[in-house]
Amino acid sequence: MADKIPQAVKEGPLTIGGITFNCAVLDDEKNTRVVTEMNFMRAMGMYRSGALSKRRHEHQEEGGAPIPLFLAHKNLKDYAVKHLGGVHFEPLKYRTLNGTTAHGIKAELIPMICEVWIDAMDDGVLGASQKNVAAKAKILFRGFAHVGIIALVDEATGWQETRDKMALQAILDEYLDTQLAKWAKRFPDEFYEEMFRLRNWQWKGMRINRPQAVAGYTKDIVYSRMLPGLVKELEKRNPVLPEKRRRKGHHHRLFTADLGVPELTAHIHAVTALMKASTSWDQFKRLLQRAFPKLGDTLELPLYDDRDSADDAVTH
C-alpha cells in the first residue's frame, strides 16, 4: 500500500525582499512546513534543463544522495556537499488545498540552499545567469537573519494561530527521546571556531578542552531559542547525577532523528551564519536576539560573560 500523500492544511505567499514564493503547512505528524519547489525555482530565476536533469540522474547512479534539481550544476557540487552533505534531500509530494499535486522543499533547508549559492558567488565560480540567482539568495538569507524561516512560513500561512493552540508537551515529545542516543557529532567545528573568534579566545582545535563558559553560551545561543520549554525539558530528561555532579551525556543526544536532529542542525547552521556575519560578540548578540529571541523573554537578556561560571549542569 502506497504511503499517503500529505495534504496542505494552510497555504500562503511568502515575500522577502521583493521575492515571493508559495509555502504550505502539511497535515503529517510533524506539520512539515514546505516551500513549493517549482514556484521557488521560478522566483529565484532557476530554470529546469535537460542537462541538469541528466547530471542529477548521473549523480544518483554513481551512488550519491538525491540532490535538488536546482543544485545539480557542476560548479555547485562542492558547496552542496558542504552545506547539504548530511541532509537526505528529497522533495515532498503533497496535495494543495485545491487538490493538485505539488512538490515541496522543507522550509528549514532554504537557508542552507541560499548558503550554497552565496559561497559559490563569493568564490567567483558562478556564471553570469547564476550570479542573479546568488544575488537573490543573499537577499533571502539576510531576511532569514531577522526572522527564522519556520516562523515566516507559519506567519504567511496563518498556521501560527493553530500552532499556538497545540500542547507544548506534545511538541517536545516529538523533538526529544526519553533515552540518550549513541553519540554523534552535531556541532560543527566552525560553530566553535566562530564563537572563539568573537570572544577573542585562541582556537587550538576540537581536542583541547573548551572554557567552561562555552556550555552556557551553547544553552543560550541554541537550546533556549529553539522551542518554548526546551531547556527545562532537556534538564528534566537529562538530569545532573548527584554522585558524578554532571549529566549522563550531552543534551543533543536526546533529540529525535526524524524531527529533533534536523531542527537542531538547521538552528546551528543559522546561528553559525550570524556569527560569521558579525565582527564582534556584541553585534552577534544583537543579531541573535533579533533573529531568534529568547523564548518566553520579553526583554533582551545578556549572554554569559567570560567571568560567569557557566552552569556545569548544562552540556551540549
VOKE-626814 format. One record per residue: residue in one letter; x, y, z of N, C-alpha, C in turn. Coordinates in steps of 0.001 Angstrom, whole numbers, padded with zeros to 6 digits, always signed. Layout:
N
aXYZXYZXYZ...
END
This chain:
316
m+000839-001194+000000+000000+000000+000000+000874+001244+000000a+000649+002133-000941+001478+003323-001075+001276+004253+000113d+002349+004966+000468+002254+005915+001560+001262+007016+001199k+000535+007466+002193-000421+008538+001984+000305+009831+001651i-000191+010515+000636+000389+011811+000279-000169+012853+001231p+000703+013595+001940+000191+014591+002885-000589+015695+002180q-001504+016276+002923-002377+017326+002413-001989+018658+003070a-001977+019722+002275-001753+021052+002845-002961+021446+003674v-002723+021949+004887-003814+022442+005727-003827+023966+005771k-002689+024561+005442-002572+026015+005347-001636+026338+004197e-001947+027382+003447-001090+027832+002353-001039+029351+002362g-000016+029885+001739+000062+031329+001629+001319+031764+000913p+001330+032992+000374+002530+033523-000282+003482+034120+000749l+004758+033889+000573+005796+034426+001452+006649+035391+000646t+006764+036631+001103+007542+037645+000396+008682+038125+001275i+009899+038048+000749+011092+038525+001443+011907+039339+000448g+012137+040597+000754+012948+041435-000122+012426+041512-001542g+011114+041492-001711+010531+041561-003045+010463+040236-003770i+010932+039165-003163+010887+037827-003754+009718+037080-003125t+008800+036604-003952+007598+035941-003437+007511+034505-003943f+007239+033575-003040+007002+032184-003429+005980+031598-002469n+005401+030489-002870+004333+029871-002099+004890+028903-001052c+004189+028809+000054+004581+027861+001094+003328+027242+001694a+003524+026169+002444+002386+025442+002997+002783+024726+004276v+001784+024408+005086+001938+023549+006256+001145+022283+005965l+001778+021105+006158+001149+019839+005801+000494+019169+007000d-000365+018215+006712-001117+017551+007777-000431+016294+008295d+000876+016125+008032+001573+014952+008556+001831+015136+010052e+002450+014150+010669+002642+014167+012114+003509+015328+012573k+004393+015806+011697+005315+016878+012074+004795+018260+011681n+003625+018277+011000+003147+019538+010416+004285+020199+009650t+004860+019443+008728+006008+019898+007962+005705+021181+007216r+006608+022141+007308+006497+023384+006555+007297+023232+005262v+006684+023558+004144+007351+023399+002857+007207+024660+002021v+008160+024816+001122+008104+025838+000080+007880+025098-001230t+006937+025558-002045+006631+024879-003304+007833+024945-004230e+008341+023767-004638+009617+023691-005339+009648+024502-006635m+008729+024239-007559+008790+024908-008857+008536+026407-008716n+007654+026791-007809+007393+028193-007572+008632+028886-007009f+009323+028205-006109+010565+028728-005544+011626+028901-006638m+011743+027895-007512+012732+027980-008587+012444+029154-009520r+011177+029326-009880+010829+030449-010761+011129+031787-010093a+010785+031902-008815+011017+033159-008100+012501+033492-008006m+013341+032465-007930+014784+032668-007814+015482+032769-009166g+014745+032545-010251+015372+032575-011567+016125+031310-011891m+015726+030192-011263+016338+028894-011536+015464+028156-012549y+016058+027688-013604+015262+027074-014659+015685+025633-014878r+014684+024779-015111+014955+023371-015412+015622+023261-016777s+016427+022251-016922+017015+021966-018232+017320+020484-018312g+017429+019998-019533+017758+018586-019718+019118+018263-019143a+020055+019219-019247+021407+018987-018739+021406+018806-017229l+020613+019615-016537+020545+019495-015077+019930+018167-014673s+018859+017775-015365+018218+016501-015057+019178+015341-015285k+019967+015446-016334+020935+014387-016649+022008+014306-015565r+022511+015464-015122+023540+015467-014085+023011+014886-012781r+021775+015236-012428+021209+014691-011196+021069+013180-011312h+020622+012703-012475+020471+011274-012693+021829+010581-012603e+022865+011160-013205+024202+010571-013163+024732+010528-011735h+024457+011590-010976+024914+011650-009588+024304+010519-008770q+023022+010245-008976+022361+009197-008226+022809+007815-008695e+023096+007687-009986+023581+006409-010492+024947+006069-009891e+025734+007118-009586+027057+006918-009003+026983+006627-007510g+025771+006544-006993+025603+006223-005577+025464+007432-004690g+025378+008624-005272+025242+009835-004484+023832+009979-003929a+023719+010765-002849+022400+011018-002275+021603+011905-003212p+020281+011819-003173+019461+012679-004022+019787+014146-003795i+019886+014913-004870+020149+016340-004755+019047+017083-005494p+018740+018295-005063+017696+019054-005745+018130+019425-007154l+017166+019509-008043+017458+019802-009437+018223+021108-009594f+017850+022113-008805+018468+023426-008976+019851+023536-008331l+020353+022438-007751+021731+022415-007256+022569+021394-008016a+022078+020947-009155+022771+019906-009923+023866+020473-010821h+024109+021780-010765+025193+022378-011558+026546+021837-011078k+027444+021599-012023+028753+021056-011667+029516+021984-010735n+029406+023297-010984+030185+024230-010162+029598+024454-008774l+028466+023804-008480+027877+023907-007146+028110+022652-006315k+028679+021621-006918+028781+020323-006256+029461+020406-004892d+030651+021027-004825+031388+021088-003562+030623+021866-002502y+029921+022904-002937+029188+023737-001979+027927+023024-001485a+027307+022250-002368+026136+021468-001965+026546+020401-000949v+027698+019783-001169+028204+018785-000227+028490+019437+001120k+029079+020635+001089+029432+021333+002327+028206+021662+003161h+027154+022191+002533+026011+022677+003279+024864+021669+003388l+024807+020710+002461+023690+019765+002458+024154+018321+002453g+025448+018133+002670+026004+016787+002562+025366+015789+003496g+024976+016245+004711+024382+015335+005673+022871+015295+005622v+022294+015973+004617+020839+016060+004513+020339+015131+003415h+019396+014286+003740+018759+013444+002720+017691+014296+002035f+018059+014828+000873+017152+015755+000195+016259+015001-000784e+015002+015088-000545+014029+014503-001461+012775+015366-001395p+012437+016068-002497+011236+016916-002466+010016+016119-002012l+009189+016721-001181+007999+016062-000652+006818+016265-001588k+006182+015191-001974+004968+015296-002779+003790+015527-001843y+002977+016512-002151+001810+016785-001310+000667+017314-002158r-000516+017321-001584-001691+017851-002267-001985+019257-001756t-002202+020161-002681-002503+021532-002320-003961+021639-001875l-004333+022798-001386-005706+022992-000929-006723+022832-002053n-006288+023126-003299-007230+022987-004422-007193+021596-005042g-006438+020667-004420-006460+019276-004852-005389+018865-005838t-004565+019799-006328-003491+019439-007252-002298+018877-006479t-001416+018200-007198-000213+017641-006581+000955+018579-006801a+001738+018785-005778+002911+019660-005869+004075+018999-005146h+005266+019512-005394+006461+019058-004685+006954+020206-003816g+007326+019873-002591+007771+020902-001664+009180+020670-001169i+009855+021764-000821+011170+021724-000185+010948+022023+001290k+011490+021216+002174+011358+021515+003592+011891+022911+003870a+011108+023703+004576+011434+025112+004768+012791+025312+005434e+013164+024422+006370+014409+024613+007083+015643+024418+006206l+015454+023854+004990+016579+023688+004071+016863+024946+003251i+015897+025853+003177+016061+027029+002321+017290+027864+002699p+017533+028158+003994+018746+028917+004325+020021+028204+003892m+020069+026868+004000+021251+026125+003584+021434+026213+002074i+020316+026134+001336+020379+026255-000117+020913+027633-000507c+020475+028658+000213+020976+030013-000051+022477+030079+000184e+022951+029414+001240+024382+029435+001539+025205+028794+000428v+024652+027765-000210+025348+027131-001339+025641+028172-002414w+024606+028912-002797+024759+029903-003859+025640+031075-003432i+025498+031514-002185+026286+032652-001704+027771+032312-001659d+028108+031136-001122+029523+030739-001053+030120+030592-002443a+029341+030025-003367+029837+029862-004735+030085+031225-005385m+029211+032185-005117+029410+033532-005658+030640+034188-005043d+030796+034047-003732+031953+034643-003061+033259+034078-003588d+033245+032808-004005+034459+032179-004531+034653+032432-006024g+033713+033136-006651+033861+033518-008057+033737+032390-009050v+032905+031379-008752+032803+030232-009656+031504+030235-010461l+030666+031240-010292+029374+031253-010963+029416+031962-012308g+028532+031490-013203+028352+032159-014483+027451+033374-014312a+027272+034125-015400+026514+035373-015330+025083+035164-014846s+024369+034205-015433+022981+033989-015036+022897+033441-013610q+023880+032637-013214+023886+032081-011859+024096+033174-010809k+024824+034223-011176+025044+035320-010235+023737+035998-009858n+022790+036016-010777+021485+036598-010474+020758+035784-009407v+020880+034448-009510+020278+033573-008503+020949+033808-007149a+022277+033890-007162+023018+034089-005912+022668+035421-005259a+022438+036447-006072+022065+037751-005522+020726+037657-004787k+019789+036908-005361+018501+036715-004694+018668+035864-003435a+019559+034874-003499+019809+034034-002329+020334+034876-001169k+021171+035850-001496+021711+036719-000450+020602+037571+000168i+019670+038048-000661+018536+038831-000147+017709+037984+000813l+017426+036741+000396+016649+035849+001258+017378+035572+002566f+018667+035282+002453+019432+034911+003644+019458+036054+004649r+019586+037270+004146+019547+038431+005036+018180+038542+005704g+017129+038201+004953+015793+038222+005539+015650+037190+006638f+016261+036022+006448+016184+034980+007460+016926+035376+008732a+017882+036303+008617+018635+036746+009792+017754+037544+010741h+016605+037999+010249+015690+038781+011082+014583+037912+011673v+014083+036992+010901+013033+036097+011380+013314+034704+010813g+013241+033672+011656+013506+032315+011195+012543+031885+010106i+012993+031005+009208+012187+030570+008075+010918+029861+008537i+010999+029048+009598+009805+028356+010079+008763+029367+010548a+009217+030395+011278+008290+031424+011750+007682+032185+010580l+008478+032417+009535+007972+033121+008361+006869+032311+007668v+007101+031011+007518+006096+030158+006889+004829+030120+007742d+004995+030004+009045+003832+029974+009935+003013+031253+009818e+003704+032392+009713+003003+033664+009592+002315+033787+008237a+003018+033376+007184+002469+033508+005835+001238+032637+005633t+001223+031461+006241+000103+030529+006053-001002+030706+007089g-000705+031432+008168-001678+031565+009241-001635+030408+010220w-000642+029526+010052-000541+028356+010919-000218+028734+012355q+000363+029890+012567+000754+030269+013915-000446+030267+014867e-001630+030610+014351-002812+030634+015200-003184+029229+015661t-003016+028258+014746-003291+026867+015114-002176+026309+015983r-000937+026638+015584+000233+026134+016299+000204+026520+017770d-000188+027756+018039-000168+028246+019410-001154+027509+020301k-002133+026829+019696-003125+026099+020480-002696+024660+020775m-001617+024225+020108-001163+022839+020303-000490+022705+021662a-000600+021535+022225+000016+021290+023532+001529+021277+023389l+002223+022101+024209+003672+022192+024139+004333+020856+024440q+003793+020115+025389+004405+018846+025741+004404+017875+024570a+003337+017903+023769+003268+017017+022604+004367+017357+021614i+004644+018651+021446+005705+019076+020531+007060+018639+021075l+007270+018833+022367+008538+018436+022971+008765+016933+022833d+007700+016163+022949+007815+014713+022803+008247+014326+021385e+007890+015154+020400+008324+014898+019031+009801+015244+018860y+010261+016224+019600+011652+016686+019498+012634+015785+020234l+012172+015249+021388+013101+014586+022295+012713+013150+022577d+013732+012299+022730+013532+010927+023173+013619+010882+024700t+013277+009743+025257+013374+009582+026713+014741+009041+027116q+015470+008454+026158+016790+007894+026435+017830+008554+025538l+019039+008620+026039+020139+009180+025257+020502+008243+024117a+020636+008807+022924+021055+008018+021769+022580+007905+021751k+023078+007054+020881+024519+006929+020705+025088+008272+020280w+026269+008609+020778+026853+009915+020476+027125+010056+018984a+026810+011233+018462+027135+011579+017079+027448+013063+017063k+028350+013463+016210+028747+014878+016154+027600+015713+015607r+027141+016686+016376+026051+017562+015952+026514+019001+015758f+027524+019426+016508+028003+020797+016427+029275+020835+015566p+029212+021463+014392+030388+021507+013526+031502+022345+014138d+032737+022084+013707+033887+022811+014232+033717+024319+014086e+033135+024767+012947+033054+026196+012696+032147+026901+013696f+031200+026183+014313+030370+026786+015357+031264+027287+016492y+032213+026452+016920+033117+026831+017994+034202+027799+017506e+034691+027598+016304+035707+028500+015763+035201+029938+015732e+033954+030100+015269+033385+031446+015201+033133+032008+016598m+032685+031164+017519+032489+031616+018892+033806+032097+019484f+034874+031320+019285+036182+031693+019807+036672+032992+019167r+036449+033138+017888+036878+034370+017194+036207+035589+017807l+034891+035504+018010+034148+036648+018537+034461+036907+020008r+034842+035875+020757+035207+036053+022164+036680+036385+022328n+037429+036427+021192+038871+036710+021222+039643+035669+022035w+039184+034419+021897+039896+033321+022521+040783+032645+021470q+041879+032082+021914+042766+031375+020990+042174+030016+020650w+042038+029739+019367+041479+028462+018918+042600+027440+018759k+042496+026332+019499+043528+025298+019457+042987+023968+018948g+041768+024010+018397+041199+022783+017843+040231+022110+018795m+039524+021112+018258+038459+020449+018996+038981+019523+020103r+040236+019124+020025+040752+018180+021012+041116+018850+022337i+041199+020176+022321+041553+020905+023530+040288+021257+024306n+040297+021061+025612+039138+021375+026433+038746+022837+026272r+037442+023044+026108+036948+024404+025898+036621+025066+027228p+036655+026406+027279+036315+027107+028525+034939+026699+029030q+034770+026722+030338+033519+026309+030953+032350+027138+030450a+032607+028414+030118+031536+029306+029670+030890+028840+028373v+031595+028017+027598+031052+027559+026315+029734+026813+026506a+029631+026035+027577+028381+025303+027833+027227+026275+028043g+027486+027366+028751+026450+028366+028968+026061+029075+027693y+027060+029392+026858+026778+030026+025575+025925+029105+024706t+026268+027814+024704+025532+026852+023878+024076+026778+024312k+023851+026739+025611+022491+026727+026134+021727+027969+025673d+022373+029128+025772+021698+030380+025459+021521+030580+023959i+022543+030281+023178+022506+030513+021737+021598+029509+021039v+021607+028273+021503+020920+027199+020784+019621+026787+021462y+019723+026101+022589+018551+025435+023157+017464+026397+023635s+017844+027540+024217+016831+028436+024774+016097+029224+023702r+016495+029072+022428+015894+029848+021354+015217+028973+020298m+015127+027679+020560+014540+026772+019585+013052+026530+019811l+012676+026302+021061+011307+025898+021358+010994+026255+022808p+009840+026839+023082+009490+027171+024471+009557+025935+025356g+010203+026078+026501+010270+024971+027454+011305+023917+027133l+012082+024096+026055+013016+023051+025646+014126+022851+026673v+014696+023933+027186+015786+023801+028156+015304+023054+029396k+014149+023423+029901+013592+022768+031091+013369+021281+030839e+012866+020961+029645+012602+019558+029321+013900+018771+029159l+014919+019383+028554+016222+018729+028421+016807+018427+029796e+016731+019391+030692+017298+019204+032022+016495+018177+032829k+015208+018059+032535+014377+017058+033194+014732+015651+032712r+014929+015502+031406+015218+014180+030840+016688+013786+030974n+017539+014771+031169+018975+014509+031271+019507+015216+032524p+019073+014769+033699+019406+015482+034942+020863+015303+035351v+021279+016167+036260+022612+016037+036839+022612+014839+037782l+023610+013981+037633+023746+012823+038511+024499+013265+039769p+023863+013224+040943+024487+013746+042169+025857+013140+042453e+025990+011844+042203+027249+011188+042525+028394+011617+041600k+028030+012064+040393+029059+012484+039442+029115+013999+039261r+028071+014680+039765+027979+016142+039663+028031+016610+038209r+027511+015796+037359+027416+016148+035942+026313+015300+035316r+025968+015633+034092+024906+014898+033410+025448+013596+032818k+024547+012702+032510+024944+011406+031968+025547+011554+030584g+025054+012511+029792+025571+012699+028440+025190+014059+027904h+025564+014321+026668+025260+015587+026034+023766+015715+025732h+023253+016909+025903+021837+017155+025632+021440+016760+024208h+022322+017019+023251+021923+016795+021854+021629+015331+021551r+022037+014423+022427+021771+013003+022215+020316+012637+022485l+019542+013574+023028+018119+013329+023276+017250+013661+022071f+017780+014401+021120+016948+014849+020009+016586+013677+019095t+015326+013643+018677+014841+012558+017823+015406+012696+016416a+015659+011560+015788+016290+011556+014467+015408+012181+013396d+014083+011987+013507+013208+012435+012426+012843+013909+012505l+012826+014479+013689+012437+015882+013824+013448+016697+014615g+013808+016216+015794+014684+016994+016656+016038+017300+016047v+016700+016277+015502+018036+016479+014938+018013+017440+013736p+017077+017278+012768+017040+018249+011659+016791+019686+012133e+015917+019862+013114+015649+021208+013628+016884+021759+014340l+017552+020910+015121+018771+021334+015807+019844+021718+014793t+020008+020898+013767+021011+021167+012742+020729+022484+012022a+019471+022709+011670+019103+023951+010982+019382+025162+011857h+019068+025050+013142+019297+026178+014052+020785+026450+014209i+021582+025405+014350+023030+025586+014497+023603+026255+013254h+023164+025835+012069+023621+026470+010833+023265+027952+010827a+022049+028265+011263+021585+029654+011225+022386+030534+012174v+022596+030078+013410+023326+030921+014363+024811+030996+014006t+025344+029939+013390+026730+029998+012930+026876+031044+011835a+025886+031112+010943+025904+032126+009888+025865+033530+010486l+025080+033718+011544+025036+035024+012213+026386+035358+012832m+027054+034368+013407+028379+034616+013970+029372+034992+012874k+029290+034283+011746+030195+034569+010632+029987+035976+010084a+028739+036462+010173+028422+037785+009644+028748+038900+010637s+029151+038551+011850+029383+039536+012905+030872+039819+013070t+031170+041043+013447+032563+041440+013689+032874+041540+015175s+031859+041423+016010+032072+041480+017456+031009+040642+018146w+031289+040277+019396+030331+039487+020180+029059+040289+020430d+029200+041571+020696+028021+042408+020941+027125+042484+019713q+027746+042611+018528+026947+042649+017298+026220+041319+017107f+026909+040225+017366+026275+038914+017236+025093+038777+018191k+025241+039249+019444+024152+039151+020416+022924+039919+019937r+023159+041087+019313+022032+041872+018817+021336+041154+017668l+022121+040608+016738+021538+039869+015612+020802+038621+016099l+021405+037945+017057+020802+036722+017592+019461+037017+018244q+019415+038056+019046+018175+038385+019739+017092+038815+018758r+017505+039460+017676+016540+039887+016666+016031+038696+015864a+016947+037807+015495+016563+036666+014651+015895+035551+015454f+016430+035264+016640+015916+034164+017458+015765+034654+018904p+014709+035398+019188+014513+035903+020557+014471+034752+021545k+014995+035022+022718+014976+034014+023763+013520+033740+024115l+013070+032545+023905+011656+032226+024017+011149+032375+025443g+010062+033105+025559+009495+033347+026865+009971+034633+027493d+010975+035288+026878+011505+036543+027390+010967+037706+026574t+010718+038809+027221+010257+039999+026506+011345+041041+026381l+012389+040927+027199+013494+041864+027147+014752+041132+026707e+015643+041858+026042+016898+041254+025623+017751+041003+026842l+018154+039771+027022+018974+039406+028170+020406+039175+027725p+021386+039581+028538+022787+039368+028153+023156+037902+028205l+024042+037502+027294+024589+036153+027361+025638+036114+028459y+026075+034915+028806+027066+034788+029860+028332+035563+029525d+028945+036130+030528+030232+036782+030381+031300+035759+030707d+032515+035983+030210+033611+035061+030481+033768+034801+031976r+033538+035831+032772+033791+035712+034200+032713+034914+034900d+031571+034763+034233+030493+033995+034849+030846+032513+034829s+030439+031831+035844+030620+030385+035873+029424+029770+035173a+029639+029254+033961+028539+028651+033213+027996+027466+033986d+026707+027268+033873+026055+026173+034595+026651+024849+034176d+027416+024246+035075+028086+022998+034738+027089+021890+034476a+025843+022120+034888+024823+021100+034645+024391+021081+033211v+024781+022094+032421+024364+022160+031031+025518+021718+030157t+025314+020691+029415+026312+020240+028457+025650+020113+027125h+026398+020393+026060+025796+020329+024738+025869+018921+024221
END
